[in-house]
Amino acid sequence: MQNLSHLVEDELSAEESVSSTDLPVSDPIRKLRQKILELGLASSNELLRIEKEIASSVDDSVDFAKSGDLPRPEDALTQVFAP
């Protein structure tokens, strides 16, 4: 499994899912997943479906961002907030 960093190069497609065995023991996502399962708040299949939905949404957002126009240089200093 790839490193779960926030770099664009480390995209996670909807077909790939995050397995709890792929995460470090101290990972908060793994801990939350385990707690949800222990409390019976969701099944493993439900969590897998949610993970796939999230991965798909992230992929769609990345595709949208990549397909957009780059900002124009003349707009670099517009709409800048400075107190």
ABEGO torsion letter per residue (X at the ends): XBBBBABAABBBBAABBBBAAABBAABAAAAAAAAAAAAGABBAAAAAAAAAAAAAAAAAAAAAAAABBBBBAAAAABGBBBX
